[in-house]
Amino acid sequence: MGQCMANSALRIRLGRPADARAVSVLVRRLTRRWILPEQTHEAGVALLSRQGAAAQRMRMAEGHRFHLAWLGDVLVGVATMRDDGHLTQLFVGTRYQGRGIARRLWRRAMADAVRRAGTRRFTLNASRCALQAYRRLGFVATGPERLSPSGVLTTPMELKRARARSQKA
Ligand SMILES: CC(C)(COP(=O)(O)OP(=O)(O)OC[C@H]1O[C@@H](n2cnc3c(N)ncnc32)[C@H](O)[C@@H]1OP(=O)(O)O)[C@@H](O)C(=O)NCCC(=O)NCCS
């Protein structure tokens, strides 16, 4: 009940350049805690360098869609979609995890991409610690865990949207 009440105050809106620093702080903190332990030192350094405020701002300028979840003035989660089909970031602050915030962010990001581009297939590269959560969101692995060109260990996943009944007829 307490969690429901807390989440009902959750606000999700699109990110703008002024949010880049807050996004970077949240994403880097969560990466250090949850993702770096399963990566090599070099891959971790490369990953963190791609998560700085300037890099986040550049992605916004390139058209990546940032969906930001706020509780009051606290940024508690972020989902970033590239090309209306590839989820590049999904992070929820540690103390806010397990309350359905990632699911709400994902729903919002997916609906936005579907509205903009009619996307039927979504992809992402999952860190080991997020695999189960992505499975629960409906993603399936499309290959084994492997090193990306930048040396980051992830599993490629996809989600294919079911065709709406009315479109079948
Ligand atoms: C992965 C992450 C985004 C999930 O956020 P969250 O807000 O806790 O997720 P939700 O509460 O919305 O849960 C969504 C679903 O995943 C499941 N889930 C979440 N974390 C899980 C875990 N560690 N193990 C198993 N299932 C999990 C939930 O049970 C829920 O499924 P259900 O609704 O069918 O019960 C969050 O844990 C996180 O930021 N992790 C660290 C960073 C990270 O690895 N990000 C991904 C980069 S690829």
The ligand as an SDF file (V2000), in Angstrom:
LIG
                    3D

 48 50  0  0  0  0  0  0  0  0999 V2000
   16.8860   -3.6830  -13.9270 C   0  0  0  0  0  0  0  0  0  0  0  0
   16.1510   -2.5310  -13.2450 C   0  0  0  0  0  0  0  0  0  0  0  0
   16.0330   -1.3800  -14.2420 C   0  0  0  0  0  0  0  0  0  0  0  0
   14.7470   -2.9870  -12.8070 C   0  0  0  0  0  0  0  0  0  0  0  0
   14.0740   -1.8790  -12.2110 O   0  0  0  0  0  0  0  0  0  0  0  0
   12.8600   -2.0630  -11.1790 P   0  0  0  0  0  0  0  0  0  0  0  0
   12.1330   -0.7630  -11.0830 O   0  0  0  0  0  0  0  0  0  0  0  0
   13.3400   -2.6510   -9.9300 O   0  0  0  0  0  0  0  0  0  0  0  0
   11.9420   -3.1160  -11.9540 O   0  0  0  0  0  0  0  0  0  0  0  0
   10.3700   -3.3490  -11.7330 P   0  0  0  0  0  0  0  0  0  0  0  0
   10.0650   -3.2510  -10.2850 O   0  0  0  0  0  0  0  0  0  0  0  0
    9.5970   -2.4780  -12.6690 O   0  0  0  0  0  0  0  0  0  0  0  0
   10.2310   -4.8510  -12.1850 O   0  0  0  0  0  0  0  0  0  0  0  0
    9.8870   -5.2280  -13.5120 C   0  0  0  0  0  0  0  0  0  0  0  0
    9.7510   -6.7350  -13.5500 C   0  0  0  0  0  0  0  0  0  0  0  0
   11.0480   -7.3330  -13.4320 O   0  0  0  0  0  0  0  0  0  0  0  0
   11.1050   -8.1570  -12.2870 C   0  0  0  0  0  0  0  0  0  0  0  0
   12.4370   -7.9500  -11.6780 N   0  0  0  0  0  0  0  0  0  0  0  0
   13.0330   -6.7850  -11.3850 C   0  0  0  0  0  0  0  0  0  0  0  0
   14.2560   -6.9990  -10.8620 N   0  0  0  0  0  0  0  0  0  0  0  0
   14.4170   -8.3340  -10.8280 C   0  0  0  0  0  0  0  0  0  0  0  0
   15.4720   -9.1810  -10.3910 C   0  0  0  0  0  0  0  0  0  0  0  0
   16.5990   -8.6920   -9.8860 N   0  0  0  0  0  0  0  0  0  0  0  0
   15.3020  -10.5320  -10.4990 N   0  0  0  0  0  0  0  0  0  0  0  0
   14.1620  -11.0500  -11.0160 C   0  0  0  0  0  0  0  0  0  0  0  0
   13.1270  -10.2690  -11.4640 N   0  0  0  0  0  0  0  0  0  0  0  0
   13.2580   -8.9510  -11.3480 C   0  0  0  0  0  0  0  0  0  0  0  0
    9.9840   -7.7060  -11.3830 C   0  0  0  0  0  0  0  0  0  0  0  0
    9.5210   -8.7510  -10.5480 O   0  0  0  0  0  0  0  0  0  0  0  0
    8.9270   -7.2690  -12.3960 C   0  0  0  0  0  0  0  0  0  0  0  0
    8.2420   -8.3940  -12.9050 O   0  0  0  0  0  0  0  0  0  0  0  0
    6.6850   -8.6420  -12.5100 P   0  0  0  0  0  0  0  0  0  0  0  0
    5.9960   -7.3010  -12.6720 O   0  0  0  0  0  0  0  0  0  0  0  0
    6.2480   -9.6380  -13.5230 O   0  0  0  0  0  0  0  0  0  0  0  0
    6.7130   -9.1060  -11.1150 O   0  0  0  0  0  0  0  0  0  0  0  0
   16.9040   -2.0650  -11.9810 C   0  0  0  0  0  0  0  0  0  0  0  0
   17.0690   -3.1590  -11.1210 O   0  0  0  0  0  0  0  0  0  0  0  0
   18.2680   -1.4640  -12.2530 C   0  0  0  0  0  0  0  0  0  0  0  0
   18.3790   -0.2720  -12.5520 O   0  0  0  0  0  0  0  0  0  0  0  0
   19.3520   -2.2730  -12.1430 N   0  0  0  0  0  0  0  0  0  0  0  0
   20.7120   -1.8270  -12.2330 C   0  0  0  0  0  0  0  0  0  0  0  0
   21.0730   -1.2580  -13.5730 C   0  0  0  0  0  0  0  0  0  0  0  0
   20.9030   -2.1970  -14.7340 C   0  0  0  0  0  0  0  0  0  0  0  0
   21.4020   -3.3180  -14.7290 O   0  0  0  0  0  0  0  0  0  0  0  0
   20.2270   -1.6850  -15.7670 N   0  0  0  0  0  0  0  0  0  0  0  0
   20.0810   -2.3740  -17.0320 C   0  0  0  0  0  0  0  0  0  0  0  0
   21.2230   -2.0180  -17.9360 C   0  0  0  0  0  0  0  0  0  0  0  0
   21.2630   -3.1430  -19.3340 S   0  0  0  0  0  0  0  0  0  0  0  0
  1  2  1  0
  2  3  1  0
  2  4  1  0
  2 36  1  0
  4  5  1  0
  5  6  1  0
  6  7  2  0
  6  8  1  0
  6  9  1  0
  9 10  1  0
 10 11  2  0
 10 12  1  0
 10 13  1  0
 13 14  1  0
 14 15  1  0
 15 16  1  0
 15 30  1  0
 16 17  1  0
 17 18  1  0
 17 28  1  0
 18 19  1  0
 18 27  1  0
 19 20  2  0
 20 21  1  0
 21 22  1  0
 21 27  2  0
 22 23  1  0
 22 24  2  0
 24 25  1  0
 25 26  2  0
 26 27  1  0
 28 29  1  0
 28 30  1  0
 30 31  1  0
 31 32  1  0
 32 33  2  0
 32 34  1  0
 32 35  1  0
 36 37  1  0
 36 38  1  0
 38 39  2  0
 38 40  1  0
 40 41  1  0
 41 42  1  0
 42 43  1  0
 43 44  2  0
 43 45  1  0
 45 46  1  0
 46 47  1  0
 47 48  1  0
M  END
$$$$
